Amino acid sequence: MTTKDIVLDHVSIRFGSYTAVDNAHLTINGGEFFSFLGPSGCGKTTMLRCVSGFSEPTEGRVLIGGKDMKGVGPNKRPTALIFQNLALFPLMSVAENIAFPLEVRGVGKKDRRKKADELLDMIALPGVGDKKVHELSGGQRQRVAIARALAVEPDILLLDEPLSALDLKLRHHMRTELRTIQQRVGLTFIYITHDQGEALTMSDRIAVMNAGVIEQIGDPEAIYNRPKTAFVASFVGETNAIEGKVTAQTGELVVLDTPLGPLKGTAAGGRKYKPGDNCYIFIRPEQLELRDNPAGENAFTTQAVKAEFEGNARLLFLGANGVDLRLTRINTGERPADLAGTAVHVGFDPSKAFVLPHSALAGA
Amino acid sequence: MNKGTGGGVIAAGFSLLFFSFLFGPLIIMVITAFNSSSFPRITPWECFTTEWFAVLIGNDRLMNGLANSLFIGVGVVLISVPIGLAGALALSEMGPRLRAALYTVLITPILIPGVVLGISTIVFWGALGRGVGADYGSIFYDGMFLTLAGQVTFISAYAMLVFLARLQRFDPTLTEAALDLGASPGQAFRKILLPFLSPAIGSAAFLTFLASFENYNTTVFTILSGNTFTTTLASKVRHGTDPSLSALAVIIIAITLVGAMVHEAHTRRSQALRDGSAARSKIYGNPVLRVIVHPLCVFAILIGSISFLTYQGSQYDASVCKQQVLDEKRARQEQLLEEQRQRIKAQKEAAGATETGTSVKKSPSAFGGAFGGAAPKPVETPKSPSPFGNAFGSGTLAPKTD
C-alpha cells in the first residue's frame, strides 16, 4: 500500500432519506487512472466530494494511504480537486493562480513564481503567467487548472467532469493530454464523467454507477465487452436490447424465446439461468450483420425503417415485431443500395451477444 | 419619433427643461454664495464677495456640528460595514426558509420610519441606563453614542444589501477550490472572498457614510442636546438663512464634482487597460496625455486649481464695493426720505386746498379716484393718531406722540 492508494470502505452517503451513494466498497491503486462513470445524479460527484473532504460519509470510512480521513478537512488531505467549472480565481493572474497553493503555505514570492513557470512549461503554456485568466482559451484554462492542482503536489488528483465545457475537438485533444500528464506525474487520478468515450479512452479502470450503486468495476475492455448488468450493457456504448424468456442453457450458451424468434447468446459472467427467467439479450450495432437469407443461426428478417450516414459509419434502423434495432456498418467509401423500406435479413454471432437478467436499462 | 417628425426638437427641448429643473436651483445657489446681499439672492446684484465662506467657517455651531457628523459618519462606517458583511455572509450560507425569515428581520429597520428609530433608541438606552443605575453623564445619555447606535441599526442593513447583491455573483466553488488547494478558511476568506468583495466594501463604506452624514430624522432625537451638521443646518434654516449656506453648497458641490471626475478618470482608464484599446486610443496612446489623465494626476490638478481659486478668493476684498453699495443705499434712502417729505408737504398743501375747492385728483381713495366723487369722503379724524381710532375719547388716554 502506498500513500497514493484510496480505500472506500463500505461508504454510504445519505442526505435525509435520500441515499446518494450506497455501500461503495473498492480500492483504487496508487498511480491508477480510475473513472467513475454514470448518468447525472448517480452520486459520482458526491463520492468525489467525500474523497476530497467537502463532505463526510454517513457510514463507512475513506482511507487515503491507509489513513482514515475522518475529520480531516479538504485543506489537509493529500488530494487536489479540479472543479467542473475549473474555479480559477478571476482576480489573479495565471501565475498567481498556479502559485496560490504555495502562497497559502508561506512560500516566498520568488520561489512561487519559479514554480509557477516550471508548471507552465510542463503544461506547454510558457509565458502566459502574467495574463489574466479570462484572456485564455478554454483548453488553456483547463491546463492551468491542472497545473494549479499539481502545484499542491498532491498524491491524488480528483477531476470532476473537467472537459464537459469544452468543444468536441478540444475535448478529444484534452483526453490524450490528460492521460499523458497522468503518466508523466505518476499520480492517482480519479476522474468523474458521464461521457463513456472519456472514461473508455483514458482509464485504467472504470466504476459504472447508477442511482448511488456501483454496478461494475473493471478495465474499459471488460466494461464494454463483458458488462455484468443490464444497466452497464445499455449505458456504456450503443447496444440493442431484446427482451426474452430463457428456454434452455447449455454451458455458456443460452437460448431465449424473443419476439424475433429463438435467439442464442452467451451467459455473461458464467451465470446460470433457469428456463422461464426474464432476460435481455444484448447485441452491439456493429456486431449485427446483414445476411443474404434468413436461414442459419440467430438469423431473422426485419423491416428497414431508415438509413443514416454518420461519416465513418452507416446506421441502419430496423424494426420487427415491435423490437427496434440498430445496425452499424463501416463506411467503405462506396454508397450501398438504399435499403430503407425493404425487408432485410440480419443475424449475429452468439458469442458476441450476452444474456443478462432483466432489470432497469439506462435512460429507460 | 425621429428628426423628420420633429422628435429632435422635442427631445432637445425636453432635455433642456429637464436639466434646468435639475441644475437650475444648484446654479442659482452657487451664484447667491458670491453676492454680498445679506439674503441669498441674485437680484439685485450687489457685490462679488467671498465673505460668506468666512462667515460659514466662522460659524462655530455649524463647524462643531460638522465635526460631530464626520466623527459619527466614520464611526457608523466602521461599525455598519462589518455588521452588514457578516449579515450578508450569514444569509448567503443558510437554507432558503431560514434565509427568508432572517432577511425580513434584518431588512425591517430600513422600513421603520427614522423618527420611530430615533425615539426608540433614546427610550431603549435610557431604560438600560436606568436599569444599571447609570447617571446622566454616562454613555447611555450621551448624544454621540446614541446617534451612533441609532444610525447603525438601519444603516448596517443598507451595507448588508450592498454585500448581498455582490455575493449573489460569487461562485462558492472558488472558496472550495481555495480550501482544497490548502488554504485555511481564514486564508480563503482573505485571499478569495475579500478581494472579490472589495468594490462592494468601497460602495458600502461610501453609502453608509453618506446615509449617516445626511441623516436627520433619527439624529434629531438621538443627538439630544448636541448637534450635528444636519440638525444645525435645519435649525439655521428655520431661524432665517443667509448666503453662508450657499457657500456651504458650493463646497459640497465642488467636493462631489472632484470625486466624480476622479472616479470617471479611474473608470475610463481601467476600462481602456482592460479591453486593450489603450494602445490605439488617442489619449492613452500619447505618453503625456496618458500621465495627465491618470486619476491621481486629475485629482492633483483639480485640488491645485481649487486651492488657487480659494487663495485668490481669500485675498479678494469686497469692502470698497460694499462701501459703495452702502453709500448708494444711503443716498437712495435719503432721496426716498426727501421725496416722502416732499410728498407729505404737497399733500398737506393739497389738503389745505381741498377745503376751498374739491379736487378729484387729490382723493386718497384706494381706487385712485377711479370712482370719482362716488368714493366716500374719508372720515376726518386727523387730530387723533390713536391706533384705537379714538375709541377712548380724544386726547385723554392716548399716549403723547410727538
Interface residues (C-beta under 8 A of the other chain):
Chain A: S52 G53 F54 G73 P74 N75 T79 A80 L81 F83 N85 A87 F89 L91 F100 P101 E103 V104 R105 R148 A149 A151 V152
Chain B: D171 T173 L174 E176 A177 A178 L179 D180 L181 G182 A183 S184 Q187 K191 I192 P195 F196
